[in-house]
Amino acid sequence: MALRTITERGAEILTKQCKTVKEITPRIRELCDDMIDTMKAADGVGLAAPQVGVMKRLFVAMPHVDSDDESIQDKIYVMINPEITYAEGTQESSEGCLSVPGYMGLVDRPQKIRIKATDLEGNENEFEFEGFPATVMCHEYDHLDGILYCDIAKDFMTSEEYLNRLKEIEEEYADEETAK
Ligand code: NI
């Protein structure tokens, strides 16, 4: 197990278009293993290669952490050369990023997506994700095109401000409900 250093906003690599993975070499496998360890150690739900300084089109993700189905909460996806093949609907997502510590934002994302990618065995698979897992996949996918969520967020502020605002909205909503 090896942890890699997470690149932070301001680093040029986070703004670059990443390159297609041509072959799944032992180095790519090692990179993916390290990225999984690094993601878990940082308490993240996704990590893209440019976030550890590698300009390749691949990311790892644990998009089901909040699922009601315990059997899939730990499921890890290794997505090599991913491609979003279908998107439907919209949702507002509260997002953060390991490369932008201390901040959160609100982003419009598709409600449902299909995404295909190659795994470490070289097999191409297509998956469907909806709700939060779809957000995770879109967020990580954007990293491969040099896009950070804060570049496209409707609202972007410190985590403290963001969480306070969410609380205010919830309280207003609760008051409205009571007033009815
Ligand atoms: Ni991110």
Backbone and ligand atoms as CSV (ligand in chain L), in Angstrom:
chain,resi,resn,atom,element,x,y,z
A,1,MET,N,N,0.846,-1.198,0.000
A,1,MET,CA,C,0.000,0.000,0.000
A,1,MET,C,C,0.880,1.248,0.000
A,2,ALA,N,N,0.511,2.136,-0.869
A,2,ALA,CA,C,1.252,3.399,-0.919
A,2,ALA,C,C,0.273,4.538,-1.131
A,3,LEU,N,N,0.434,5.540,-0.299
A,3,LEU,CA,C,-0.425,6.707,-0.459
A,3,LEU,C,C,0.270,7.715,-1.360
A,4,ARG,N,N,-0.504,8.323,-2.249
A,4,ARG,CA,C,0.057,9.350,-3.123
A,4,ARG,C,C,-0.397,10.725,-2.635
A,5,THR,N,N,0.367,11.711,-2.999
A,5,THR,CA,C,0.037,13.087,-2.610
A,5,THR,C,C,-1.081,13.604,-3.500
A,6,ILE,N,N,-2.094,14.191,-2.879
A,6,ILE,CA,C,-3.218,14.730,-3.641
A,6,ILE,C,C,-2.908,16.169,-4.074
A,7,THR,N,N,-2.998,16.372,-5.378
A,7,THR,CA,C,-2.750,17.680,-5.977
A,7,THR,C,C,-3.911,18.612,-5.645
A,8,GLU,N,N,-3.607,19.865,-5.339
A,8,GLU,CA,C,-4.674,20.796,-4.984
A,8,GLU,C,C,-4.888,21.868,-6.053
A,9,ARG,N,N,-6.078,22.438,-5.973
A,9,ARG,CA,C,-6.494,23.479,-6.919
A,9,ARG,C,C,-5.388,24.522,-7.071
A,10,GLY,N,N,-5.148,24.928,-8.295
A,10,GLY,CA,C,-4.043,25.844,-8.562
A,10,GLY,C,C,-2.953,25.128,-9.341
A,11,ALA,N,N,-2.877,23.792,-9.178
A,11,ALA,CA,C,-1.903,22.996,-9.933
A,11,ALA,C,C,-2.386,22.886,-11.383
A,12,GLU,N,N,-1.475,23.102,-12.317
A,12,GLU,CA,C,-1.845,23.130,-13.727
A,12,GLU,C,C,-2.449,21.803,-14.197
A,13,ILE,N,N,-1.948,20.691,-13.652
A,13,ILE,CA,C,-2.405,19.373,-14.140
A,13,ILE,C,C,-3.917,19.199,-13.963
A,14,LEU,N,N,-4.488,19.883,-12.980
A,14,LEU,CA,C,-5.934,19.742,-12.740
A,14,LEU,C,C,-6.776,20.460,-13.794
A,15,THR,N,N,-6.124,21.198,-14.690
A,15,THR,CA,C,-6.852,21.928,-15.734
A,15,THR,C,C,-6.632,21.301,-17.109
A,16,LYS,N,N,-5.929,20.180,-17.159
A,16,LYS,CA,C,-5.530,19.583,-18.440
A,16,LYS,C,C,-6.450,18.458,-18.887
A,17,GLN,N,N,-6.495,18.286,-20.189
A,17,GLN,CA,C,-7.169,17.146,-20.794
A,17,GLN,C,C,-6.260,15.929,-20.587
A,18,CYS,N,N,-6.771,14.855,-19.981
A,18,CYS,CA,C,-5.938,13.673,-19.733
A,18,CYS,C,C,-5.873,12.773,-20.962
A,19,LYS,N,N,-4.887,11.882,-20.945
A,19,LYS,CA,C,-4.622,11.051,-22.125
A,19,LYS,C,C,-5.188,9.639,-21.953
A,20,THR,N,N,-5.660,9.091,-23.064
A,20,THR,CA,C,-6.204,7.737,-23.093
A,20,THR,C,C,-5.168,6.727,-22.581
A,21,VAL,N,N,-5.629,5.751,-21.801
A,21,VAL,CA,C,-4.758,4.662,-21.352
A,21,VAL,C,C,-4.690,3.649,-22.495
A,22,LYS,N,N,-3.484,3.405,-22.997
A,22,LYS,CA,C,-3.357,2.537,-24.180
A,22,LYS,C,C,-3.260,1.072,-23.789
A,23,GLU,N,N,-2.661,0.814,-22.624
A,23,GLU,CA,C,-2.435,-0.575,-22.213
A,23,GLU,C,C,-2.467,-0.646,-20.694
A,24,ILE,N,N,-3.055,-1.731,-20.180
A,24,ILE,CA,C,-3.101,-1.877,-18.724
A,24,ILE,C,C,-1.835,-2.594,-18.267
A,25,THR,N,N,-0.854,-1.789,-17.941
A,25,THR,CA,C,0.468,-2.283,-17.549
A,25,THR,C,C,0.510,-2.468,-16.033
A,26,PRO,N,N,1.551,-3.146,-15.511
A,26,PRO,CA,C,1.702,-3.244,-14.053
A,26,PRO,C,C,1.731,-1.863,-13.386
A,27,ARG,N,N,2.268,-0.876,-14.085
A,27,ARG,CA,C,2.311,0.482,-13.520
A,27,ARG,C,C,0.923,1.076,-13.357
A,28,ILE,N,N,0.043,0.771,-14.313
A,28,ILE,CA,C,-1.346,1.264,-14.224
A,28,ILE,C,C,-2.048,0.576,-13.053
A,29,ARG,N,N,-1.815,-0.748,-12.913
A,29,ARG,CA,C,-2.419,-1.483,-11.779
A,29,ARG,C,C,-1.962,-0.909,-10.446
A,30,GLU,N,N,-0.669,-0.634,-10.355
A,30,GLU,CA,C,-0.118,-0.080,-9.124
A,30,GLU,C,C,-0.723,1.300,-8.846
A,31,LEU,N,N,-0.848,2.094,-9.909
A,31,LEU,CA,C,-1.452,3.427,-9.772
A,31,LEU,C,C,-2.868,3.305,-9.207
A,32,CYS,N,N,-3.659,2.374,-9.771
A,32,CYS,CA,C,-5.050,2.205,-9.312
A,32,CYS,C,C,-5.092,1.744,-7.862
A,33,ASP,N,N,-4.234,0.801,-7.491
A,33,ASP,CA,C,-4.174,0.339,-6.096
A,33,ASP,C,C,-3.863,1.503,-5.164
A,34,ASP,N,N,-2.874,2.287,-5.547
A,34,ASP,CA,C,-2.472,3.433,-4.707
A,34,ASP,C,C,-3.597,4.460,-4.628
A,35,MET,N,N,-4.287,4.661,-5.750
A,35,MET,CA,C,-5.380,5.645,-5.755
A,35,MET,C,C,-6.520,5.203,-4.842
A,36,ILE,N,N,-6.805,3.892,-4.822
A,36,ILE,CA,C,-7.856,3.368,-3.935
A,36,ILE,C,C,-7.457,3.612,-2.473
A,37,ASP,N,N,-6.203,3.288,-2.145
A,37,ASP,CA,C,-5.717,3.507,-0.774
A,37,ASP,C,C,-5.769,4.992,-0.415
A,38,THR,N,N,-5.367,5.823,-1.361
A,38,THR,CA,C,-5.318,7.273,-1.110
A,38,THR,C,C,-6.727,7.835,-0.920
A,39,MET,N,N,-7.657,7.378,-1.758
A,39,MET,CA,C,-9.059,7.824,-1.650
A,39,MET,C,C,-9.626,7.448,-0.278
A,40,LYS,N,N,-9.400,6.186,0.129
A,40,LYS,CA,C,-9.942,5.727,1.407
A,40,LYS,C,C,-9.313,6.488,2.572
A,41,ALA,N,N,-7.993,6.656,2.519
A,41,ALA,CA,C,-7.288,7.336,3.613
A,41,ALA,C,C,-7.764,8.777,3.756
A,42,ALA,N,N,-8.167,9.380,2.623
A,42,ALA,CA,C,-8.603,10.783,2.655
A,42,ALA,C,C,-10.110,10.884,2.895
A,43,ASP,N,N,-10.767,9.705,3.067
A,43,ASP,CA,C,-12.199,9.692,3.324
A,43,ASP,C,C,-12.998,10.247,2.142
A,44,GLY,N,N,-12.506,9.974,0.945
A,44,GLY,CA,C,-13.190,10.450,-0.261
A,44,GLY,C,C,-14.041,9.358,-0.875
A,45,VAL,N,N,-14.886,9.731,-1.840
A,45,VAL,CA,C,-15.710,8.745,-2.545
A,45,VAL,C,C,-15.269,8.599,-3.995
A,46,GLY,N,N,-14.248,9.365,-4.378
A,46,GLY,CA,C,-13.731,9.241,-5.729
A,46,GLY,C,C,-12.392,9.942,-5.828
A,47,LEU,N,N,-11.575,9.468,-6.775
A,47,LEU,CA,C,-10.270,10.095,-6.990
A,47,LEU,C,C,-9.858,9.834,-8.440
A,48,ALA,N,N,-9.489,10.902,-9.114
A,48,ALA,CA,C,-9.099,10.790,-10.521
A,48,ALA,C,C,-7.576,10.912,-10.650
A,49,ALA,N,N,-7.031,10.268,-11.688
A,49,ALA,CA,C,-5.571,10.212,-11.843
A,49,ALA,C,C,-4.888,11.586,-11.789
A,50,PRO,N,N,-5.446,12.632,-12.433
A,50,PRO,CA,C,-4.742,13.925,-12.357
A,50,PRO,C,C,-4.629,14.459,-10.929
A,51,GLN,N,N,-5.509,13.985,-10.033
A,51,GLN,CA,C,-5.440,14.423,-8.636
A,51,GLN,C,C,-4.226,13.853,-7.914
A,52,VAL,N,N,-3.597,12.831,-8.505
A,52,VAL,CA,C,-2.338,12.339,-7.934
A,52,VAL,C,C,-1.201,12.592,-8.931
A,53,GLY,N,N,-1.423,13.559,-9.810
A,53,GLY,CA,C,-0.355,14.025,-10.692
A,53,GLY,C,C,-0.122,13.192,-11.940
A,54,VAL,N,N,-1.098,12.342,-12.303
A,54,VAL,CA,C,-0.930,11.486,-13.492
A,54,VAL,C,C,-1.985,11.868,-14.525
A,55,MET,N,N,-1.530,12.249,-15.733
A,55,MET,CA,C,-2.453,12.751,-16.754
A,55,MET,C,C,-3.051,11.625,-17.594
A,56,LYS,N,N,-3.741,10.703,-16.934
A,56,LYS,CA,C,-4.341,9.569,-17.648
A,56,LYS,C,C,-5.836,9.548,-17.399
A,57,ARG,N,N,-6.561,9.005,-18.392
A,57,ARG,CA,C,-8.021,8.960,-18.270
A,57,ARG,C,C,-8.443,7.751,-17.434
A,58,LEU,N,N,-8.358,7.888,-16.143
A,58,LEU,CA,C,-8.877,6.846,-15.260
A,58,LEU,C,C,-9.198,7.447,-13.898
A,59,PHE,N,N,-10.195,6.843,-13.257
A,59,PHE,CA,C,-10.501,7.241,-11.885
A,59,PHE,C,C,-10.990,6.038,-11.095
A,60,VAL,N,N,-10.977,6.169,-9.784
A,60,VAL,CA,C,-11.551,5.148,-8.895
A,60,VAL,C,C,-12.686,5.815,-8.125
A,61,ALA,N,N,-13.685,5.031,-7.738
A,61,ALA,CA,C,-14.823,5.618,-7.029
A,61,ALA,C,C,-15.510,4.593,-6.150
A,62,MET,N,N,-16.078,5.092,-5.063
A,62,MET,CA,C,-16.903,4.299,-4.143
A,62,MET,C,C,-18.239,5.018,-4.033
A,63,PRO,N,N,-19.067,4.947,-5.074
A,63,PRO,CA,C,-20.238,5.839,-5.146
A,63,PRO,C,C,-21.428,5.411,-4.295
A,64,HIS,N,N,-21.377,4.205,-3.722
A,64,HIS,CA,C,-22.565,3.697,-3.012
A,64,HIS,C,C,-22.442,3.775,-1.494
A,65,VAL,N,N,-21.503,4.588,-0.986
A,65,VAL,CA,C,-21.275,4.628,0.474
A,65,VAL,C,C,-22.544,4.919,1.272
A,66,ASP,N,N,-23.447,5.710,0.698
A,66,ASP,CA,C,-24.669,6.079,1.424
A,66,ASP,C,C,-25.864,5.201,1.055
A,67,SER,N,N,-25.609,4.135,0.328
A,67,SER,CA,C,-26.711,3.284,-0.119
A,67,SER,C,C,-27.401,2.585,1.055
A,68,ASP,N,N,-28.693,2.339,0.889
A,68,ASP,CA,C,-29.427,1.570,1.903
A,68,ASP,C,C,-29.020,0.102,1.845
A,69,ASP,N,N,-28.485,-0.297,0.706
A,69,ASP,CA,C,-28.065,-1.683,0.505
A,69,ASP,C,C,-26.612,-1.841,0.984
A,70,GLU,N,N,-26.453,-2.432,2.189
A,70,GLU,CA,C,-25.123,-2.541,2.789
A,70,GLU,C,C,-24.146,-3.335,1.940
A,71,SER,N,N,-24.678,-4.273,1.141
A,71,SER,CA,C,-23.793,-5.160,0.386
A,71,SER,C,C,-23.021,-4.415,-0.715
A,72,ILE,N,N,-23.468,-3.214,-1.086
A,72,ILE,CA,C,-22.738,-2.492,-2.145
A,72,ILE,C,C,-22.024,-1.235,-1.632
A,73,GLN,N,N,-22.146,-0.954,-0.326
A,73,GLN,CA,C,-21.560,0.293,0.199
A,73,GLN,C,C,-20.048,0.382,-0.031
A,74,ASP,N,N,-19.360,-0.769,0.029
A,74,ASP,CA,C,-17.894,-0.774,-0.110
A,74,ASP,C,C,-17.434,-1.006,-1.544
A,75,LYS,N,N,-18.366,-1.127,-2.469
A,75,LYS,CA,C,-17.997,-1.489,-3.837
A,75,LYS,C,C,-17.150,-0.384,-4.481
A,76,ILE,N,N,-16.014,-0.805,-5.014
A,76,ILE,CA,C,-15.092,0.142,-5.643
A,76,ILE,C,C,-15.084,-0.090,-7.156
A,77,TYR,N,N,-15.189,0.990,-7.883
A,77,TYR,CA,C,-15.141,0.928,-9.342
A,77,TYR,C,C,-13.813,1.513,-9.810
A,78,VAL,N,N,-13.133,0.773,-10.680
A,78,VAL,CA,C,-11.952,1.306,-11.372
A,78,VAL,C,C,-12.400,1.580,-12.800
A,79,MET,N,N,-12.384,2.829,-13.192
A,79,MET,CA,C,-12.920,3.243,-14.487
A,79,MET,C,C,-11.778,3.758,-15.365
A,80,ILE,N,N,-11.415,2.932,-16.354
A,80,ILE,CA,C,-10.321,3.293,-17.259
A,80,ILE,C,C,-10.924,3.708,-18.606
A,81,ASN,N,N,-10.474,4.825,-19.138
A,81,ASN,CA,C,-11.013,5.408,-20.386
A,81,ASN,C,C,-12.550,5.466,-20.360
A,82,PRO,N,N,-13.110,6.038,-19.331
A,82,PRO,CA,C,-14.577,6.066,-19.222
A,82,PRO,C,C,-15.207,6.981,-20.273
A,83,GLU,N,N,-16.449,6.679,-20.555
A,83,GLU,CA,C,-17.205,7.467,-21.526
A,83,GLU,C,C,-18.660,7.493,-21.057
A,84,ILE,N,N,-19.221,8.666,-20.902
A,84,ILE,CA,C,-20.631,8.772,-20.531
A,84,ILE,C,C,-21.444,8.622,-21.807
A,85,THR,N,N,-22.279,7.593,-21.847
A,85,THR,CA,C,-22.977,7.268,-23.095
A,85,THR,C,C,-24.421,7.765,-23.098
A,86,TYR,N,N,-24.916,8.161,-21.923
A,86,TYR,CA,C,-26.310,8.577,-21.835
A,86,TYR,C,C,-26.494,9.394,-20.569
A,87,ALA,N,N,-27.284,10.434,-20.642
A,87,ALA,CA,C,-27.596,11.235,-19.456
A,87,ALA,C,C,-29.051,11.653,-19.529
A,88,GLU,N,N,-29.682,11.690,-18.353
A,88,GLU,CA,C,-31.117,11.986,-18.313
A,88,GLU,C,C,-31.438,12.789,-17.046
A,89,GLY,N,N,-32.313,13.773,-17.177
A,89,GLY,CA,C,-32.796,14.534,-16.022
A,89,GLY,C,C,-31.732,15.444,-15.425
A,90,THR,N,N,-32.110,16.148,-14.358
A,90,THR,CA,C,-31.124,16.966,-13.643
A,90,THR,C,C,-31.350,16.830,-12.145
A,91,GLN,N,N,-30.286,17.039,-11.405
A,91,GLN,CA,C,-30.367,17.087,-9.947
A,91,GLN,C,C,-29.374,18.149,-9.478
A,92,GLU,N,N,-29.663,18.734,-8.324
A,92,GLU,CA,C,-28.726,19.656,-7.700
A,92,GLU,C,C,-27.892,18.863,-6.721
A,93,SER,N,N,-26.574,18.910,-6.883
A,93,SER,CA,C,-25.688,18.119,-6.037
A,93,SER,C,C,-24.832,19.005,-5.153
A,94,SER,N,N,-24.771,18.659,-3.882
A,94,SER,CA,C,-23.813,19.287,-2.970
A,94,SER,C,C,-22.497,18.560,-3.146
A,95,GLU,N,N,-21.454,19.279,-3.503
A,95,GLU,CA,C,-20.191,18.602,-3.793
A,95,GLU,C,C,-19.006,19.229,-3.081
A,96,GLY,N,N,-18.031,18.369,-2.855
A,96,GLY,CA,C,-16.729,18.795,-2.384
A,96,GLY,C,C,-15.706,18.039,-3.200
A,97,CYS,N,N,-14.430,18.298,-2.976
A,97,CYS,CA,C,-13.395,17.619,-3.766
A,97,CYS,C,C,-12.123,17.557,-2.940
A,98,LEU,N,N,-11.452,16.405,-2.990
A,98,LEU,CA,C,-10.215,16.250,-2.217
A,98,LEU,C,C,-9.145,17.242,-2.678
A,99,SER,N,N,-9.261,17.745,-3.905
A,99,SER,CA,C,-8.294,18.724,-4.415
A,99,SER,C,C,-8.677,20.160,-4.070
A,100,VAL,N,N,-9.860,20.323,-3.475
A,100,VAL,CA,C,-10.314,21.670,-3.093
A,100,VAL,C,C,-10.759,21.608,-1.621
A,101,PRO,N,N,-9.825,21.324,-0.707
A,101,PRO,CA,C,-10.217,21.088,0.685
A,101,PRO,C,C,-10.829,22.333,1.331
A,102,GLY,N,N,-11.832,22.079,2.180
A,102,GLY,CA,C,-12.425,23.176,2.947
A,102,GLY,C,C,-13.532,23.930,2.238
A,103,TYR,N,N,-13.909,23.483,1.048
A,103,TYR,CA,C,-14.958,24.166,0.294
A,103,TYR,C,C,-16.055,23.196,-0.128
A,104,MET,N,N,-17.222,23.754,-0.427
A,104,MET,CA,C,-18.323,22.964,-0.990
A,104,MET,C,C,-19.056,23.816,-2.005
A,105,GLY,N,N,-19.845,23.159,-2.846
A,105,GLY,CA,C,-20.598,23.912,-3.839
A,105,GLY,C,C,-21.812,23.145,-4.304
A,106,LEU,N,N,-22.660,23.872,-5.022
A,106,LEU,CA,C,-23.885,23.285,-5.549
A,106,LEU,C,C,-23.765,23.227,-7.073
A,107,VAL,N,N,-23.943,22.013,-7.617
A,107,VAL,CA,C,-23.713,21.796,-9.048
A,107,VAL,C,C,-24.946,21.123,-9.659
A,108,ASP,N,N,-25.312,21.537,-10.866
A,108,ASP,CA,C,-26.365,20.826,-11.605
A,108,ASP,C,C,-25.748,19.612,-12.293
A,109,ARG,N,N,-26.296,18.446,-12.025
A,109,ARG,CA,C,-25.796,17.202,-12.638
A,109,ARG,C,C,-26.968,16.441,-13.228
A,110,PRO,N,N,-26.697,15.526,-14.163
A,110,PRO,CA,C,-27.772,14.646,-14.621
A,110,PRO,C,C,-28.268,13.770,-13.468
A,111,GLN,N,N,-29.550,13.421,-13.491
A,111,GLN,CA,C,-30.124,12.562,-12.466
A,111,GLN,C,C,-29.688,11.114,-12.670
A,112,LYS,N,N,-29.561,10.754,-13.952
A,112,LYS,CA,C,-29.242,9.357,-14.271
A,112,LYS,C,C,-28.240,9.341,-15.433
A,113,ILE,N,N,-27.266,8.468,-15.358
A,113,ILE,CA,C,-26.309,8.345,-16.473
A,113,ILE,C,C,-26.013,6.877,-16.763
A,114,ARG,N,N,-25.530,6.653,-17.971
A,114,ARG,CA,C,-24.876,5.382,-18.278
A,114,ARG,C,C,-23.444,5.731,-18.633
A,115,ILE,N,N,-22.524,4.908,-18.139
A,115,ILE,CA,C,-21.104,5.172,-18.358
A,115,ILE,C,C,-20.419,3.851,-18.654
A,116,LYS,N,N,-19.582,3.847,-19.697
A,116,LYS,CA,C,-18.838,2.615,-19.958
A,116,LYS,C,C,-17.361,2.870,-19.723
A,117,ALA,N,N,-16.673,1.827,-19.294
A,117,ALA,CA,C,-15.256,1.962,-18.971
A,117,ALA,C,C,-14.616,0.588,-18.994
A,118,THR,N,N,-13.308,0.574,-19.105
A,118,THR,CA,C,-12.530,-0.661,-19.055
A,118,THR,C,C,-12.087,-0.874,-17.613
A,119,ASP,N,N,-12.086,-2.137,-17.177
A,119,ASP,CA,C,-11.598,-2.425,-15.819
A,119,ASP,C,C,-10.156,-2.933,-15.872
A,120,LEU,N,N,-9.611,-3.295,-14.710
A,120,LEU,CA,C,-8.196,-3.695,-14.659
A,120,LEU,C,C,-7.919,-5.014,-15.362
A,121,GLU,N,N,-8.986,-5.789,-15.615
A,121,GLU,CA,C,-8.813,-7.048,-16.360
A,121,GLU,C,C,-8.893,-6.800,-17.865
A,122,GLY,N,N,-9.157,-5.565,-18.243
A,122,GLY,CA,C,-9.243,-5.236,-19.664
A,122,GLY,C,C,-10.634,-5.408,-20.249
A,123,ASN,N,N,-11.616,-5.690,-19.397
A,123,ASN,CA,C,-12.994,-5.846,-19.885
A,123,ASN,C,C,-13.710,-4.506,-19.919
A,124,GLU,N,N,-14.500,-4.307,-20.970
A,124,GLU,CA,C,-15.296,-3.092,-21.038
A,124,GLU,C,C,-16.686,-3.380,-20.475
A,125,ASN,N,N,-17.112,-2.548,-19.540
A,125,ASN,CA,C,-18.422,-2.718,-18.906
A,125,ASN,C,C,-19.200,-1.423,-19.025
A,126,GLU,N,N,-20.528,-1.552,-19.030
A,126,GLU,CA,C,-21.366,-0.364,-18.991
A,126,GLU,C,C,-22.222,-0.413,-17.734
A,127,PHE,N,N,-22.323,0.720,-17.049
A,127,PHE,CA,C,-23.068,0.786,-15.792
A,127,PHE,C,C,-24.104,1.892,-15.875
A,128,GLU,N,N,-25.134,1.748,-15.043
A,128,GLU,CA,C,-26.114,2.819,-14.915
A,128,GLU,C,C,-26.080,3.320,-13.472
A,129,PHE,N,N,-26.061,4.625,-13.305
A,129,PHE,CA,C,-26.059,5.217,-11.965
A,129,PHE,C,C,-27.125,6.284,-11.893
A,130,GLU,N,N,-27.712,6.416,-10.703
A,130,GLU,CA,C,-28.771,7.383,-10.504
A,130,GLU,C,C,-28.568,8.075,-9.162
A,131,GLY,N,N,-28.942,9.355,-9.076
A,131,GLY,CA,C,-28.824,10.074,-7.811
A,131,GLY,C,C,-27.364,10.347,-7.471
A,132,PHE,N,N,-27.031,10.206,-6.183
A,132,PHE,CA,C,-25.674,10.535,-5.727
A,132,PHE,C,C,-24.573,9.787,-6.496
A,133,PRO,N,N,-24.712,8.470,-6.724
A,133,PRO,CA,C,-23.666,7.778,-7.484
A,133,PRO,C,C,-23.445,8.372,-8.889
A,134,ALA,N,N,-24.502,8.874,-9.520
A,134,ALA,CA,C,-24.353,9.510,-10.842
A,134,ALA,C,C,-23.513,10.782,-10.706
A,135,THR,N,N,-23.757,11.525,-9.623
A,135,THR,CA,C,-22.970,12.737,-9.349
A,135,THR,C,C,-21.490,12.410,-9.196
A,136,VAL,N,N,-21.210,11.355,-8.413
A,136,VAL,CA,C,-19.812,10.969,-8.178
A,136,VAL,C,C,-19.126,10.674,-9.511
A,137,MET,N,N,-19.805,9.891,-10.355
A,137,MET,CA,C,-19.221,9.512,-11.643
A,137,MET,C,C,-18.976,10.742,-12.530
A,138,CYS,N,N,-19.933,11.660,-12.566
A,138,CYS,CA,C,-19.794,12.868,-13.395
A,138,CYS,C,C,-18.670,13.766,-12.872
A,139,HIS,N,N,-18.589,13.891,-11.555
A,139,HIS,CA,C,-17.546,14.725,-10.932
A,139,HIS,C,C,-16.152,14.185,-11.286
A,140,GLU,N,N,-15.978,12.866,-11.139
A,140,GLU,CA,C,-14.665,12.256,-11.432
A,140,GLU,C,C,-14.356,12.320,-12.921
A,141,TYR,N,N,-15.376,12.093,-13.726
A,141,TYR,CA,C,-15.210,12.140,-15.180
A,141,TYR,C,C,-14.720,13.531,-15.608
A,142,ASP,N,N,-15.316,14.568,-15.016
A,142,ASP,CA,C,-14.924,15.947,-15.340
A,142,ASP,C,C,-13.436,16.202,-15.077
A,143,HIS,N,N,-12.906,15.576,-14.016
A,143,HIS,CA,C,-11.479,15.761,-13.705
A,143,HIS,C,C,-10.609,15.365,-14.907
A,144,LEU,N,N,-11.062,14.382,-15.667
A,144,LEU,CA,C,-10.253,13.887,-16.787
A,144,LEU,C,C,-10.228,14.882,-17.945
A,145,ASP,N,N,-11.178,15.816,-17.913
A,145,ASP,CA,C,-11.209,16.886,-18.920
A,145,ASP,C,C,-10.743,18.217,-18.318
A,146,GLY,N,N,-10.108,18.148,-17.160
A,146,GLY,CA,C,-9.561,19.364,-16.550
A,146,GLY,C,C,-10.599,20.274,-15.928
A,147,ILE,N,N,-11.773,19.705,-15.596
A,147,ILE,CA,C,-12.851,20.518,-15.013
A,147,ILE,C,C,-13.005,20.188,-13.536
A,148,LEU,N,N,-12.938,21.223,-12.687
A,148,LEU,CA,C,-13.220,21.062,-11.263
A,148,LEU,C,C,-14.661,21.496,-11.016
A,149,TYR,N,N,-15.301,20.885,-10.015
A,149,TYR,CA,C,-16.712,21.217,-9.778
A,149,TYR,C,C,-16.896,22.701,-9.491
A,150,CYS,N,N,-15.875,23.327,-8.877
A,150,CYS,CA,C,-16.019,24.754,-8.554
A,150,CYS,C,C,-16.029,25.625,-9.809
A,151,ASP,N,N,-15.523,25.104,-10.927
A,151,ASP,CA,C,-15.572,25.854,-12.200
A,151,ASP,C,C,-17.004,25.925,-12.736
A,152,ILE,N,N,-17.834,24.965,-12.359
A,152,ILE,CA,C,-19.189,24.889,-12.933
A,152,ILE,C,C,-20.278,25.019,-11.860
A,153,ALA,N,N,-19.871,25.282,-10.615
A,153,ALA,CA,C,-20.845,25.343,-9.518
A,153,ALA,C,C,-21.679,26.621,-9.582
A,154,LYS,N,N,-22.928,26.513,-9.149
A,154,LYS,CA,C,-23.803,27.682,-9.057
A,154,LYS,C,C,-23.467,28.453,-7.789
A,155,ASP,N,N,-23.074,27.704,-6.770
A,155,ASP,CA,C,-22.710,28.265,-5.482
A,155,ASP,C,C,-21.415,27.601,-5.063
A,156,PHE,N,N,-20.484,28.382,-4.587
A,156,PHE,CA,C,-19.204,27.813,-4.166
A,156,PHE,C,C,-18.715,28.630,-2.982
A,157,MET,N,N,-18.489,27.978,-1.859
A,157,MET,CA,C,-18.094,28.710,-0.643
A,157,MET,C,C,-17.409,27.748,0.322
A,158,THR,N,N,-16.952,28.272,1.454
A,158,THR,CA,C,-16.289,27.398,2.414
A,158,THR,C,C,-17.318,26.387,2.945
A,159,SER,N,N,-16.841,25.233,3.372
A,159,SER,CA,C,-17.736,24.175,3.865
A,159,SER,C,C,-18.598,24.701,5.006
A,160,GLU,N,N,-17.991,25.528,5.868
A,160,GLU,CA,C,-18.710,26.046,7.025
A,160,GLU,C,C,-19.883,26.917,6.555
A,161,GLU,N,N,-19.602,27.848,5.631
A,161,GLU,CA,C,-20.666,28.710,5.098
A,161,GLU,C,C,-21.750,27.873,4.430
A,162,TYR,N,N,-21.287,26.883,3.667
A,162,TYR,CA,C,-22.218,26.053,2.909
A,162,TYR,C,C,-23.150,25.282,3.844
A,163,LEU,N,N,-22.567,24.638,4.850
A,163,LEU,CA,C,-23.372,23.826,5.772
A,163,LEU,C,C,-24.317,24.708,6.589
A,164,ASN,N,N,-23.839,25.918,6.950
A,164,ASN,CA,C,-24.714,26.864,7.653
A,164,ASN,C,C,-25.898,27.249,6.782
A,165,ARG,N,N,-25.615,27.502,5.497
A,165,ARG,CA,C,-26.698,27.891,4.595
A,165,ARG,C,C,-27.720,26.756,4.434
A,166,LEU,N,N,-27.207,25.524,4.314
A,166,LEU,CA,C,-28.121,24.366,4.207
A,166,LEU,C,C,-29.030,24.295,5.426
A,167,LYS,N,N,-28.442,24.536,6.594
A,167,LYS,CA,C,-29.187,24.486,7.849
A,167,LYS,C,C,-30.282,25.554,7.841
A,168,GLU,N,N,-29.900,26.780,7.395
A,168,GLU,CA,C,-30.876,27.874,7.320
A,168,GLU,C,C,-32.045,27.496,6.412
A,169,ILE,N,N,-31.715,26.929,5.250
A,169,ILE,CA,C,-32.762,26.549,4.293
A,169,ILE,C,C,-33.687,25.509,4.914
A,170,GLU,N,N,-33.077,24.528,5.587
A,170,GLU,CA,C,-33.877,23.480,6.235
A,170,GLU,C,C,-34.795,24.066,7.301
A,171,GLU,N,N,-34.256,25.028,8.067
A,171,GLU,CA,C,-35.050,25.649,9.129
A,171,GLU,C,C,-36.206,26.451,8.542
A,172,GLU,N,N,-35.910,27.211,7.463
A,172,GLU,CA,C,-36.964,27.983,6.786
A,172,GLU,C,C,-38.065,27.040,6.309
A,173,TYR,N,N,-37.617,25.933,5.728
A,173,TYR,CA,C,-38.554,24.950,5.192
A,173,TYR,C,C,-39.413,24.375,6.319
A,174,ALA,N,N,-38.746,24.072,7.431
A,174,ALA,CA,C,-39.464,23.510,8.603
A,174,ALA,C,C,-40.493,24.516,9.113
A,175,ASP,N,N,-40.089,25.833,9.142
A,175,ASP,CA,C,-41.014,26.884,9.588
A,175,ASP,C,C,-42.235,26.949,8.674
A,176,GLU,N,N,-41.975,26.901,7.372
A,176,GLU,CA,C,-43.081,26.940,6.403
A,176,GLU,C,C,-44.039,25.791,6.617
A,177,GLU,N,N,-43.446,24.605,6.864
A,177,GLU,CA,C,-44.269,23.418,7.091
A,177,GLU,C,C,-45.156,23.606,8.316
A,178,THR,N,N,-44.556,24.188,9.380
A,178,THR,CA,C,-45.287,24.398,10.627
A,178,THR,C,C,-46.419,25.421,10.403
A,179,ALA,N,N,-46.109,26.436,9.582
A,179,ALA,CA,C,-47.084,27.512,9.350
A,179,ALA,C,C,-48.318,27.053,8.606
A,180,LYS,N,N,-48.216,25.930,7.936
A,180,LYS,CA,C,-49.330,25.455,7.107
A,180,LYS,C,C,-50.512,24.968,7.936
L,1,NI,NI,NI,-12.807,15.991,-7.238
